[in-house]
Amino acid sequence: MNRRRFLASSTLAPALAAGATPSYRNSKAEGAKPEYENPVFGLHKFSKTPITVQSIELLRVGKNYFVRATSTDGVVGIARTKTPIEEYVSILLKVAAPFFIGKDIRDLETLIDEIYIKNYKMAGQPFWAPVAYVEQALFDLFGKTVHKPLHDLMGGAVRKEIPVYLSGGIRETTAEQEVEVYRDGLAKTGAKAMKFKIAGRMSHNIDAMPNRTEKMVRLARKTYGAGVTIYVDANGCYTAPKAIEVGKFLEDMKCGFFEEPCPWEEFTETKRVADALRIPIAFGECDTSLWMFQWLIENRAIDIVQPDINYNGGFIRAARVARMAREAGMTIVPHNTQTGASAVNILHFAAATQNIGPYMEFPFRGKEETESWFTPKFPIKNGMIEIPSGDGLGVEIDPAYLAKAKKVEMA
């Protein structure tokens, strides 16, 4: 059975038969309003009065960076950034932060488009990640102003707990060592799914160690049994012919998805792989273009849509990708490399997104989050993480810890 027949016989068939296509393309092709006038959240309904941004600062405490946003009413929102961000500091301080000062946060869905239009030649991860960090602080500020958790601002929680798959694999270990790391992690967390890093990162068909991929996947299936879902991530290692060869082996091993088989910019090669295989192809962590996501979805080059909430520009843009996927009958499983106070973005997003996949990515290599400067913690219990319930992002930072912060200034 090839992939097209597999999809036709799957739960996606009704959407495919109906000719579902992404709303982003339709809104343009039909000459309708621009995308930013077709909101995914509709933030104005949460406040009758403007919530104006007075200041946005970048703070640093040791290795941790935070964006702190303050409104003219004195409410403070704060979000920990993904690290490392040193390369992005200039764009955050000179482009992203100044743009939002003086703006009404209720207009965030419009503002996200306006900052792109103003700086479109900078588009890419170094631009969108700083915008995402600012957007998250502004959402925290918004939620604290109207006394609602972020998932309520995103449409309301459709689940209270998030099933996770364990990730965080490395390629420096032997097959046996990596299988043991996850055996221990599955036992400690009760998770029912995990993901291996296979092959070599962008290495043109060269495995990290000779025969490591095949040995690791075979051993994992034997060790964990049929009740554990095994995902794999090639990080763009393969040419299309080699990826197809590996993919057929992964199908025999009953793996759950095959992530980024070809280099991330090679969309047509990825489609060649997807068309030849039954195993679902997951893809999108490096992409920052809504139009590229549209092409991937519309052309069925992928099966599982994987934007990174940070790299792709924040909650609003991720929700747009989710809407495209939903209208095409596809699931979205955001890429995530964060834990603790930085992981709340994926928890809120997964809580409020209807077409989320069966498991969300959560890094774990045998230990829990140990940093003590924030509450609550987000432990994995029975393979699940409870969603945050506090206002905004739902994370409280110890004032004594934050008092140590130094404001980051441009040199």
TORKOL-4160 file (C-alpha; in steps of 0.2 Angstrom, whole numbers, padded with zeros to 4 digits, m for minus):
411
<pt num="1" X="0000" Y="0000" Z="0000"/>
<pt num="2" X="0007" Y="0017" Z="m0005"/>
<pt num="3" X="0005" Y="0033" Z="0005"/>
<pt num="4" X="m0009" Y="0040" Z="m0005"/>
<pt num="5" X="m0019" Y="0024" Z="m0003"/>
<pt num="6" X="m0015" Y="0023" Z="0015"/>
<pt num="7" X="m0021" Y="0041" Z="0018"/>
<pt num="8" X="m0037" Y="0038" Z="0008"/>
<pt num="9" X="m0041" Y="0023" Z="0020"/>
<pt num="10" X="m0036" Y="0033" Z="0036"/>
<pt num="11" X="m0046" Y="0044" Z="0047"/>
<pt num="12" X="m0041" Y="0059" Z="0036"/>
<pt num="13" X="m0051" Y="0052" Z="0021"/>
<pt num="14" X="m0067" Y="0063" Z="0025"/>
<pt num="15" X="m0057" Y="0079" Z="0025"/>
<pt num="16" X="m0048" Y="0074" Z="0009"/>
<pt num="17" X="m0063" Y="0069" Z="0000"/>
<pt num="18" X="m0071" Y="0085" Z="0004"/>
<pt num="19" X="m0057" Y="0094" Z="m0004"/>
<pt num="20" X="m0052" Y="0103" Z="0012"/>
<pt num="21" X="m0038" Y="0116" Z="0009"/>
<pt num="22" X="m0029" Y="0128" Z="0020"/>
<pt num="23" X="m0038" Y="0144" Z="0025"/>
<pt num="24" X="m0022" Y="0154" Z="0023"/>
<pt num="25" X="m0022" Y="0150" Z="0004"/>
<pt num="26" X="m0041" Y="0152" Z="0002"/>
<pt num="27" X="m0041" Y="0169" Z="0010"/>
<pt num="28" X="m0029" Y="0175" Z="m0003"/>
<pt num="29" X="m0035" Y="0166" Z="m0018"/>
<pt num="30" X="m0053" Y="0171" Z="m0016"/>
<pt num="31" X="m0048" Y="0190" Z="m0014"/>
<pt num="32" X="m0055" Y="0190" Z="0004"/>
<pt num="33" X="m0048" Y="0200" Z="0019"/>
<pt num="34" X="m0029" Y="0198" Z="0023"/>
<pt num="35" X="m0025" Y="0184" Z="0035"/>
<pt num="36" X="m0023" Y="0196" Z="0050"/>
<pt num="37" X="m0041" Y="0202" Z="0048"/>
<pt num="38" X="m0047" Y="0184" Z="0050"/>
<pt num="39" X="m0042" Y="0181" Z="0068"/>
<pt num="40" X="m0039" Y="0165" Z="0077"/>
<pt num="41" X="m0041" Y="0171" Z="0094"/>
<pt num="42" X="m0051" Y="0187" Z="0094"/>
<pt num="43" X="m0043" Y="0196" Z="0108"/>
<pt num="44" X="m0053" Y="0211" Z="0109"/>
<pt num="45" X="m0068" Y="0202" Z="0117"/>
<pt num="46" X="m0058" Y="0200" Z="0133"/>
<pt num="47" X="m0056" Y="0218" Z="0137"/>
<pt num="48" X="m0066" Y="0233" Z="0133"/>
<pt num="49" X="m0052" Y="0245" Z="0136"/>
<pt num="50" X="m0035" Y="0246" Z="0128"/>
<pt num="51" X="m0020" Y="0237" Z="0136"/>
<pt num="52" X="m0006" Y="0248" Z="0131"/>
<pt num="53" X="0012" Y="0243" Z="0132"/>
<pt num="54" X="0023" Y="0255" Z="0141"/>
<pt num="55" X="0040" Y="0246" Z="0141"/>
<pt num="56" X="0048" Y="0230" Z="0135"/>
<pt num="57" X="0065" Y="0224" Z="0143"/>
<pt num="58" X="0077" Y="0210" Z="0141"/>
<pt num="59" X="0084" Y="0204" Z="0158"/>
<pt num="60" X="0097" Y="0191" Z="0162"/>
<pt num="61" X="0100" Y="0181" Z="0177"/>
<pt num="62" X="0115" Y="0169" Z="0175"/>
<pt num="63" X="0111" Y="0159" Z="0159"/>
<pt num="64" X="0093" Y="0163" Z="0159"/>
<pt num="65" X="0085" Y="0177" Z="0149"/>
<pt num="66" X="0068" Y="0185" Z="0152"/>
<pt num="67" X="0057" Y="0197" Z="0142"/>
<pt num="68" X="0048" Y="0208" Z="0154"/>
<pt num="69" X="0033" Y="0219" Z="0147"/>
<pt num="70" X="0024" Y="0232" Z="0157"/>
<pt num="71" X="0008" Y="0241" Z="0153"/>
<pt num="72" X="0003" Y="0259" Z="0156"/>
<pt num="73" X="m0008" Y="0252" Z="0170"/>
<pt num="74" X="0007" Y="0244" Z="0179"/>
<pt num="75" X="0004" Y="0226" Z="0175"/>
<pt num="76" X="0019" Y="0216" Z="0172"/>
<pt num="77" X="0021" Y="0201" Z="0160"/>
<pt num="78" X="0037" Y="0190" Z="0159"/>
<pt num="79" X="0042" Y="0176" Z="0149"/>
<pt num="80" X="0058" Y="0166" Z="0149"/>
<pt num="81" X="0066" Y="0165" Z="0132"/>
<pt num="82" X="0073" Y="0149" Z="0124"/>
<pt num="83" X="0092" Y="0148" Z="0126"/>
<pt num="84" X="0104" Y="0152" Z="0119"/>
<pt num="85" X="0098" Y="0169" Z="0112"/>
<pt num="86" X="0114" Y="0179" Z="0112"/>
<pt num="87" X="0114" Y="0180" Z="0093"/>
<pt num="88" X="0096" Y="0187" Z="0093"/>
<pt num="89" X="0098" Y="0200" Z="0106"/>
<pt num="90" X="0101" Y="0214" Z="0093"/>
<pt num="91" X="0085" Y="0210" Z="0084"/>
<pt num="92" X="0075" Y="0208" Z="0100"/>
<pt num="93" X="0081" Y="0225" Z="0107"/>
<pt num="94" X="0082" Y="0235" Z="0091"/>
<pt num="95" X="0067" Y="0228" Z="0081"/>
<pt num="96" X="0055" Y="0218" Z="0091"/>
<pt num="97" X="0053" Y="0227" Z="0107"/>
<pt num="98" X="0052" Y="0245" Z="0101"/>
<pt num="99" X="0039" Y="0240" Z="0088"/>
<pt num="100" X="0027" Y="0234" Z="0102"/>
<pt num="101" X="0029" Y="0249" Z="0114"/>
<pt num="102" X="0014" Y="0260" Z="0114"/>
<pt num="103" X="0003" Y="0247" Z="0105"/>
<pt num="104" X="m0013" Y="0240" Z="0111"/>
<pt num="105" X="m0010" Y="0221" Z="0115"/>
<pt num="106" X="m0028" Y="0217" Z="0110"/>
<pt num="107" X="m0022" Y="0220" Z="0092"/>
<pt num="108" X="m0008" Y="0207" Z="0093"/>
<pt num="109" X="m0015" Y="0197" Z="0078"/>
<pt num="110" X="m0014" Y="0213" Z="0067"/>
<pt num="111" X="0003" Y="0218" Z="0075"/>
<pt num="112" X="0011" Y="0201" Z="0071"/>
<pt num="113" X="0008" Y="0204" Z="0053"/>
<pt num="114" X="0013" Y="0223" Z="0053"/>
<pt num="115" X="0030" Y="0219" Z="0061"/>
<pt num="116" X="0033" Y="0207" Z="0047"/>
<pt num="117" X="0028" Y="0219" Z="0033"/>
<pt num="118" X="0039" Y="0232" Z="0041"/>
<pt num="119" X="0054" Y="0220" Z="0042"/>
<pt num="120" X="0050" Y="0207" Z="0029"/>
<pt num="121" X="0068" Y="0206" Z="0022"/>
<pt num="122" X="0074" Y="0200" Z="0039"/>
<pt num="123" X="0062" Y="0185" Z="0039"/>
<pt num="124" X="0068" Y="0169" Z="0046"/>
<pt num="125" X="0072" Y="0161" Z="0063"/>
<pt num="126" X="0083" Y="0175" Z="0069"/>
<pt num="127" X="0069" Y="0187" Z="0066"/>
<pt num="128" X="0054" Y="0177" Z="0072"/>
<pt num="129" X="0061" Y="0169" Z="0088"/>
<pt num="130" X="0064" Y="0187" Z="0096"/>
<pt num="131" X="0046" Y="0192" Z="0090"/>
<pt num="132" X="0040" Y="0176" Z="0098"/>
<pt num="133" X="0048" Y="0179" Z="0115"/>
<pt num="134" X="0041" Y="0197" Z="0115"/>
<pt num="135" X="0024" Y="0190" Z="0110"/>
<pt num="136" X="0024" Y="0177" Z="0125"/>
<pt num="137" X="0028" Y="0191" Z="0137"/>
<pt num="138" X="0014" Y="0202" Z="0130"/>
<pt num="139" X="0002" Y="0187" Z="0131"/>
<pt num="140" X="0007" Y="0185" Z="0150"/>
<pt num="141" X="0004" Y="0203" Z="0152"/>
<pt num="142" X="m0013" Y="0202" Z="0144"/>
<pt num="143" X="m0018" Y="0186" Z="0154"/>
<pt num="144" X="m0013" Y="0195" Z="0170"/>
<pt num="145" X="m0023" Y="0210" Z="0166"/>
<pt num="146" X="m0039" Y="0201" Z="0162"/>
<pt num="147" X="m0036" Y="0187" Z="0175"/>
<pt num="148" X="m0037" Y="0173" Z="0163"/>
<pt num="149" X="m0024" Y="0159" Z="0159"/>
<pt num="150" X="m0017" Y="0160" Z="0141"/>
<pt num="151" X="m0026" Y="0144" Z="0135"/>
<pt num="152" X="m0043" Y="0154" Z="0138"/>
<pt num="153" X="m0037" Y="0168" Z="0127"/>
<pt num="154" X="m0033" Y="0155" Z="0114"/>
<pt num="155" X="m0051" Y="0148" Z="0114"/>
<pt num="156" X="m0052" Y="0138" Z="0130"/>
<pt num="157" X="m0044" Y="0122" Z="0135"/>
<pt num="158" X="m0051" Y="0106" Z="0127"/>
<pt num="159" X="m0040" Y="0095" Z="0138"/>
<pt num="160" X="m0033" Y="0097" Z="0156"/>
<pt num="161" X="m0018" Y="0086" Z="0154"/>
<pt num="162" X="m0006" Y="0084" Z="0140"/>
<pt num="163" X="0001" Y="0067" Z="0135"/>
<pt num="164" X="0019" Y="0068" Z="0131"/>
<pt num="165" X="0033" Y="0059" Z="0121"/>
<pt num="166" X="0050" Y="0059" Z="0128"/>
<pt num="167" X="0064" Y="0067" Z="0117"/>
<pt num="168" X="0081" Y="0075" Z="0120"/>
<pt num="169" X="0090" Y="0061" Z="0111"/>
<pt num="170" X="0109" Y="0063" Z="0107"/>
<pt num="171" X="0120" Y="0055" Z="0094"/>
<pt num="172" X="0136" Y="0053" Z="0104"/>
<pt num="173" X="0129" Y="0038" Z="0113"/>
<pt num="174" X="0129" Y="0020" Z="0107"/>
<pt num="175" X="0113" Y="0012" Z="0102"/>
<pt num="176" X="0113" Y="0002" Z="0118"/>
<pt num="177" X="0116" Y="0017" Z="0129"/>
<pt num="178" X="0102" Y="0027" Z="0121"/>
<pt num="179" X="0090" Y="0013" Z="0122"/>
<pt num="180" X="0094" Y="0012" Z="0141"/>
<pt num="181" X="0092" Y="0031" Z="0144"/>
<pt num="182" X="0074" Y="0030" Z="0137"/>
<pt num="183" X="0070" Y="0013" Z="0146"/>
<pt num="184" X="0074" Y="0022" Z="0162"/>
<pt num="185" X="0064" Y="0038" Z="0157"/>
<pt num="186" X="0049" Y="0028" Z="0152"/>
<pt num="187" X="0049" Y="0019" Z="0168"/>
<pt num="188" X="0051" Y="0035" Z="0178"/>
<pt num="189" X="0038" Y="0045" Z="0169"/>
<pt num="190" X="0025" Y="0032" Z="0164"/>
<pt num="191" X="0026" Y="0039" Z="0146"/>
<pt num="192" X="0020" Y="0028" Z="0132"/>
<pt num="193" X="0030" Y="0036" Z="0118"/>
<pt num="194" X="0048" Y="0043" Z="0114"/>
<pt num="195" X="0059" Y="0049" Z="0100"/>
<pt num="196" X="0076" Y="0044" Z="0095"/>
<pt num="197" X="0089" Y="0054" Z="0085"/>
<pt num="198" X="0094" Y="0043" Z="0071"/>
<pt num="199" X="0106" Y="0045" Z="0057"/>
<pt num="200" X="0118" Y="0060" Z="0057"/>
<pt num="201" X="0112" Y="0078" Z="0057"/>
<pt num="202" X="0112" Y="0085" Z="0039"/>
<pt num="203" X="0126" Y="0072" Z="0036"/>
<pt num="204" X="0121" Y="0066" Z="0018"/>
<pt num="205" X="0117" Y="0048" Z="0022"/>
<pt num="206" X="0131" Y="0045" Z="0035"/>
<pt num="207" X="0125" Y="0037" Z="0051"/>
<pt num="208" X="0131" Y="0044" Z="0068"/>
<pt num="209" X="0140" Y="0027" Z="0071"/>
<pt num="210" X="0141" Y="0013" Z="0059"/>
<pt num="211" X="0124" Y="0004" Z="0059"/>
<pt num="212" X="0118" Y="0014" Z="0074"/>
<pt num="213" X="0101" Y="0018" Z="0067"/>
<pt num="214" X="0095" Y="0000" Z="0063"/>
<pt num="215" X="0103" Y="m0007" Z="0079"/>
<pt num="216" X="0095" Y="0006" Z="0090"/>
<pt num="217" X="0078" Y="0005" Z="0083"/>
<pt num="218" X="0078" Y="m0014" Z="0083"/>
<pt num="219" X="0084" Y="m0015" Z="0101"/>
<pt num="220" X="0071" Y="m0002" Z="0106"/>
<pt num="221" X="0057" Y="m0012" Z="0099"/>
<pt num="222" X="0063" Y="m0028" Z="0108"/>
<pt num="223" X="0066" Y="m0019" Z="0124"/>
<pt num="224" X="0050" Y="m0008" Z="0125"/>
<pt num="225" X="0038" Y="m0019" Z="0117"/>
<pt num="226" X="0023" Y="m0016" Z="0106"/>
<pt num="227" X="0015" Y="m0004" Z="0119"/>
<pt num="228" X="0027" Y="0010" Z="0117"/>
<pt num="229" X="0026" Y="0022" Z="0102"/>
<pt num="230" X="0043" Y="0025" Z="0094"/>
<pt num="231" X="0046" Y="0040" Z="0084"/>
<pt num="232" X="0063" Y="0044" Z="0075"/>
<pt num="233" X="0071" Y="0061" Z="0069"/>
<pt num="234" X="0084" Y="0061" Z="0056"/>
<pt num="235" X="0087" Y="0080" Z="0056"/>
<pt num="236" X="0089" Y="0081" Z="0037"/>
<pt num="237" X="0102" Y="0067" Z="0035"/>
<pt num="238" X="0095" Y="0058" Z="0020"/>
<pt num="239" X="0093" Y="0060" Z="0001"/>
<pt num="240" X="0076" Y="0055" Z="m0004"/>
<pt num="241" X="0081" Y="0037" Z="m0011"/>
<pt num="242" X="0090" Y="0033" Z="0006"/>
<pt num="243" X="0076" Y="0040" Z="0016"/>
<pt num="244" X="0064" Y="0029" Z="0007"/>
<pt num="245" X="0075" Y="0014" Z="0011"/>
<pt num="246" X="0076" Y="0018" Z="0029"/>
<pt num="247" X="0058" Y="0023" Z="0030"/>
<pt num="248" X="0053" Y="0005" Z="0024"/>
<pt num="249" X="0063" Y="m0002" Z="0038"/>
<pt num="250" X="0055" Y="0010" Z="0050"/>
<pt num="251" X="0038" Y="0004" Z="0044"/>
<pt num="252" X="0043" Y="m0014" Z="0048"/>
<pt num="253" X="0048" Y="m0009" Z="0065"/>
<pt num="254" X="0031" Y="0000" Z="0067"/>
<pt num="255" X="0038" Y="0017" Z="0071"/>
<pt num="256" X="0025" Y="0031" Z="0074"/>
<pt num="257" X="0033" Y="0044" Z="0063"/>
<pt num="258" X="0048" Y="0048" Z="0053"/>
<pt num="259" X="0054" Y="0066" Z="0056"/>
<pt num="260" X="0063" Y="0077" Z="0044"/>
<pt num="261" X="0070" Y="0064" Z="0033"/>
<pt num="262" X="0078" Y="0076" Z="0021"/>
<pt num="263" X="0086" Y="0093" Z="0023"/>
<pt num="264" X="0072" Y="0105" Z="0029"/>
<pt num="265" X="0073" Y="0116" Z="0014"/>
<pt num="266" X="0071" Y="0102" Z="0002"/>
<pt num="267" X="0052" Y="0102" Z="0001"/>
<pt num="268" X="0050" Y="0092" Z="m0015"/>
<pt num="269" X="0062" Y="0079" Z="m0009"/>
<pt num="270" X="0052" Y="0077" Z="0007"/>
<pt num="271" X="0037" Y="0075" Z="m0004"/>
<pt num="272" X="0045" Y="0061" Z="m0014"/>
<pt num="273" X="0049" Y="0052" Z="0003"/>
<pt num="274" X="0031" Y="0055" Z="0009"/>
<pt num="275" X="0023" Y="0049" Z="m0007"/>
<pt num="276" X="0033" Y="0032" Z="m0007"/>
<pt num="277" X="0030" Y="0027" Z="0012"/>
<pt num="278" X="0016" Y="0023" Z="0023"/>
<pt num="279" X="0024" Y="0029" Z="0039"/>
<pt num="280" X="0018" Y="0047" Z="0043"/>
<pt num="281" X="0031" Y="0060" Z="0039"/>
<pt num="282" X="0033" Y="0074" Z="0052"/>
<pt num="283" X="0041" Y="0090" Z="0047"/>
<pt num="284" X="0042" Y="0109" Z="0050"/>
<pt num="285" X="0052" Y="0113" Z="0065"/>
<pt num="286" X="0064" Y="0124" Z="0055"/>
<pt num="287" X="0051" Y="0133" Z="0044"/>
<pt num="288" X="0046" Y="0151" Z="0047"/>
<pt num="289" X="0035" Y="0154" Z="0032"/>
<pt num="290" X="0016" Y="0152" Z="0033"/>
<pt num="291" X="0016" Y="0150" Z="0014"/>
<pt num="292" X="0029" Y="0136" Z="0015"/>
<pt num="293" X="0017" Y="0127" Z="0027"/>
<pt num="294" X="0003" Y="0130" Z="0015"/>
<pt num="295" X="0013" Y="0122" Z="0001"/>
<pt num="296" X="0018" Y="0107" Z="0012"/>
<pt num="297" X="0000" Y="0104" Z="0018"/>
<pt num="298" X="m0009" Y="0107" Z="0001"/>
<pt num="299" X="0003" Y="0096" Z="m0008"/>
<pt num="300" X="0003" Y="0082" Z="0005"/>
<pt num="301" X="0022" Y="0083" Z="0007"/>
<pt num="302" X="0020" Y="0079" Z="0025"/>
<pt num="303" X="0007" Y="0071" Z="0037"/>
<pt num="304" X="0011" Y="0079" Z="0054"/>
<pt num="305" X="0014" Y="0097" Z="0055"/>
<pt num="306" X="0028" Y="0102" Z="0066"/>
<pt num="307" X="0031" Y="0121" Z="0068"/>
<pt num="308" X="0041" Y="0127" Z="0083"/>
<pt num="309" X="0031" Y="0140" Z="0093"/>
<pt num="310" X="0047" Y="0150" Z="0095"/>
<pt num="311" X="0056" Y="0148" Z="0078"/>
<pt num="312" X="0039" Y="0151" Z="0069"/>
<pt num="313" X="0035" Y="0168" Z="0078"/>
<pt num="314" X="0024" Y="0163" Z="0093"/>
<pt num="315" X="0007" Y="0158" Z="0097"/>
<pt num="316" X="m0003" Y="0167" Z="0084"/>
<pt num="317" X="0007" Y="0161" Z="0069"/>
<pt num="318" X="0007" Y="0143" Z="0076"/>
<pt num="319" X="m0012" Y="0144" Z="0078"/>
<pt num="320" X="m0013" Y="0149" Z="0060"/>
<pt num="321" X="m0003" Y="0134" Z="0055"/>
<pt num="322" X="m0014" Y="0123" Z="0066"/>
<pt num="323" X="m0029" Y="0130" Z="0057"/>
<pt num="324" X="m0022" Y="0126" Z="0040"/>
<pt num="325" X="m0019" Y="0108" Z="0046"/>
<pt num="326" X="m0036" Y="0106" Z="0054"/>
<pt num="327" X="m0045" Y="0111" Z="0038"/>
<pt num="328" X="m0035" Y="0099" Z="0028"/>
<pt num="329" X="m0038" Y="0085" Z="0041"/>
<pt num="330" X="m0021" Y="0085" Z="0048"/>
<pt num="331" X="m0013" Y="0085" Z="0065"/>
<pt num="332" X="m0001" Y="0097" Z="0072"/>
<pt num="333" X="0013" Y="0092" Z="0084"/>
<pt num="334" X="0024" Y="0107" Z="0088"/>
<pt num="335" X="0043" Y="0105" Z="0089"/>
<pt num="336" X="0049" Y="0108" Z="0107"/>
<pt num="337" X="0066" Y="0107" Z="0116"/>
<pt num="338" X="0061" Y="0116" Z="0132"/>
<pt num="339" X="0056" Y="0111" Z="0149"/>
<pt num="340" X="0051" Y="0120" Z="0165"/>
<pt num="341" X="0046" Y="0138" Z="0164"/>
<pt num="342" X="0050" Y="0139" Z="0146"/>
<pt num="343" X="0039" Y="0124" Z="0142"/>
<pt num="344" X="0022" Y="0132" Z="0146"/>
<pt num="345" X="0020" Y="0138" Z="0128"/>
<pt num="346" X="0018" Y="0121" Z="0122"/>
<pt num="347" X="0007" Y="0116" Z="0136"/>
<pt num="348" X="m0005" Y="0131" Z="0133"/>
<pt num="349" X="m0005" Y="0128" Z="0115"/>
<pt num="350" X="m0009" Y="0109" Z="0116"/>
<pt num="351" X="m0022" Y="0113" Z="0129"/>
<pt num="352" X="m0032" Y="0124" Z="0117"/>
<pt num="353" X="m0029" Y="0117" Z="0100"/>
<pt num="354" X="m0042" Y="0104" Z="0094"/>
<pt num="355" X="m0031" Y="0095" Z="0081"/>
<pt num="356" X="m0016" Y="0092" Z="0092"/>
<pt num="357" X="m0007" Y="0075" Z="0090"/>
<pt num="358" X="m0008" Y="0061" Z="0102"/>
<pt num="359" X="0008" Y="0066" Z="0111"/>
<pt num="360" X="0017" Y="0082" Z="0113"/>
<pt num="361" X="0036" Y="0083" Z="0113"/>
<pt num="362" X="0044" Y="0085" Z="0130"/>
<pt num="363" X="0063" Y="0083" Z="0133"/>
<pt num="364" X="0068" Y="0071" Z="0146"/>
<pt num="365" X="0085" Y="0062" Z="0149"/>
<pt num="366" X="0082" Y="0053" Z="0166"/>
<pt num="367" X="0080" Y="0069" Z="0177"/>
<pt num="368" X="0066" Y="0081" Z="0181"/>
<pt num="369" X="0068" Y="0100" Z="0181"/>
<pt num="370" X="0079" Y="0105" Z="0195"/>
<pt num="371" X="0079" Y="0124" Z="0195"/>
<pt num="372" X="0070" Y="0131" Z="0210"/>
<pt num="373" X="0067" Y="0149" Z="0205"/>
<pt num="374" X="0049" Y="0147" Z="0198"/>
<pt num="375" X="0033" Y="0138" Z="0202"/>
<pt num="376" X="0023" Y="0127" Z="0198"/>
<pt num="377" X="0034" Y="0113" Z="0192"/>
<pt num="378" X="0028" Y="0103" Z="0177"/>
<pt num="379" X="0032" Y="0085" Z="0181"/>
<pt num="380" X="0027" Y="0070" Z="0170"/>
<pt num="381" X="0015" Y="0059" Z="0179"/>
<pt num="382" X="0008" Y="0043" Z="0171"/>
<pt num="383" X="0014" Y="0051" Z="0154"/>
<pt num="384" X="0004" Y="0067" Z="0157"/>
<pt num="385" X="0008" Y="0085" Z="0162"/>
<pt num="386" X="m0006" Y="0096" Z="0169"/>
<pt num="387" X="m0009" Y="0112" Z="0160"/>
<pt num="388" X="m0005" Y="0129" Z="0169"/>
<pt num="389" X="m0020" Y="0136" Z="0178"/>
<pt num="390" X="m0013" Y="0153" Z="0184"/>
<pt num="391" X="m0016" Y="0170" Z="0175"/>
<pt num="392" X="m0006" Y="0173" Z="0159"/>
<pt num="393" X="0007" Y="0160" Z="0156"/>
<pt num="394" X="0004" Y="0153" Z="0174"/>
<pt num="395" X="0022" Y="0154" Z="0180"/>
<pt num="396" X="0027" Y="0163" Z="0195"/>
<pt num="397" X="0045" Y="0168" Z="0197"/>
<pt num="398" X="0053" Y="0170" Z="0214"/>
<pt num="399" X="0055" Y="0189" Z="0216"/>
<pt num="400" X="0072" Y="0187" Z="0225"/>
<pt num="401" X="0078" Y="0177" Z="0210"/>
<pt num="402" X="0072" Y="0191" Z="0198"/>
<pt num="403" X="0080" Y="0204" Z="0209"/>
<pt num="404" X="0097" Y="0198" Z="0203"/>
<pt num="405" X="0093" Y="0201" Z="0185"/>
<pt num="406" X="0103" Y="0213" Z="0175"/>
<pt num="407" X="0095" Y="0223" Z="0161"/>
<pt num="408" X="0103" Y="0219" Z="0144"/>
<pt num="409" X="0107" Y="0234" Z="0134"/>
<pt num="410" X="0114" Y="0236" Z="0117"/>
<pt num="411" X="0133" Y="0238" Z="0116"/>
